[in-house]
Amino acid sequence: MIQWFEERYISREEHQRIVDYYRKLVAQLYGTVRDLRTAGEMQKAPIPAAAKEPGDIPPAGQDPAGLNVITVDFRRKSAHRR
């Protein structure tokens, strides 16, 4: 039991260093995400005219909304197309 405890025990100081490290990491990541969101909002491109009409398919390689978008056609296929 003593060996089990010694293998899993960390001192209060070591625990505090770990907590401080992750607090700084989370704060840094939060700042990065906030900056990226702000930059993304500034760079939003208008929707291309060709993709504004319902049912229009934009040219290959062009996203319909200017974003990384995947469109899926959920329409049923007719029986004679199989």
PyMOL commands that set and color helices and strands:
alter all, ss='L'
color gray80, all
select helices_A, chain A and resi 2-8+12-42+49-51+79-81
alter helices_A, ss='H'
color red, helices_A
deselect
rebuild
show_as cartoon
